[in-house]
């Protein structure tokens, strides 16, 4: 259910990404993304979490996304190479 969507996540509208992420537990990120998390997908996930946290729509979802991403093997490496605007979103 999650794997086919994960590859096209960046193409989905914000609300569709939010609905998909709400169904994915934080523990599911590492097995789902494995070592194939891309910068584009990372930024898409962070944008979704950031938008909902900033709007006070779903701060719990933002926390869940960041917890899940922190468990993905490539997360630390991708964060090291993010440009300043993307890094600021991750750190916010």
C-alpha positions in Angstrom: 0.0 0.0 0.0 2.7 2.5 0.9 5.6 1.5 -1.4 4.0 2.4 -4.7 3.0 5.9 -3.4 6.4 6.6 -1.8 8.1 6.7 -5.2 5.6 9.3 -6.5 5.2 11.3 -3.2 6.8 14.5 -4.5 4.2 14.6 -7.3 1.2 14.5 -4.9 -0.6 17.6 -3.7 0.0 18.7 -0.1 -3.2 17.3 1.3 -2.7 14.0 -0.4 0.8 13.8 1.1 -0.6 14.6 4.5 -3.3 11.9 4.3 -0.7 9.4 3.2 1.7 10.3 6.0 -1.0 10.2 8.7 -1.4 6.5 7.9 2.3 5.7 8.0 3.6 5.1 11.6 7.0 6.5 12.4 8.4 3.0 12.7 7.4 2.3 9.1 9.7 4.9 7.5 13.0 2.9 7.7 11.7 -0.3 6.2 9.7 1.6 3.5 12.5 3.9 2.3 15.5 1.8 3.2 18.5 3.3 1.5 16.5 4.8 -1.3 15.3 8.1 0.3 16.1 10.9 -2.1 16.6 14.6 -1.4 13.4 15.4 -3.3 11.3 13.0 -1.2 12.9 14.2 2.0 12.1 17.8 1.1 8.6 16.9 0.1 8.0 15.1 3.5 9.6 18.0 5.4 7.5 20.6 3.4 4.3 18.7 4.3 5.2 18.4 8.0 6.3 22.0 8.1 3.2 23.3 6.4 0.9 21.5 8.8 2.9 22.4 11.9 3.1 26.1 10.9 -0.7 26.2 10.3 -1.3 24.5 13.7 -3.3 21.9 11.7 -1.4 18.8 12.9 1.7 19.3 14.9 1.6 15.7 15.9 1.9 14.7 12.3 5.0 16.9 11.9 6.6 15.2 14.9 5.7 11.8 13.6 7.3 12.6 10.2 10.5 13.9 11.7 10.8 10.9 14.1 10.2 8.5 11.1 12.7 10.3 8.9 15.4 10.2 11.7 15.2 6.4 11.5 15.9 6.2 7.8 19.6 5.3 7.1 20.1 8.0 4.5 18.5 10.8 6.5 21.7 12.1 8.2 23.7 12.0 4.9 21.0 13.8 3.0 20.7 16.5 5.6 24.4 17.1 5.4 24.1 18.1 1.7 20.9 20.1 1.8 21.0 23.7 0.7 20.4 26.4 3.4 16.6 26.9 2.8 15.9 23.1 2.9 18.1 22.7 6.0 16.2 25.5 7.7 12.9 23.6 7.2 14.4 20.5 8.7 15.7 22.3 11.7 12.5 24.2 12.3 
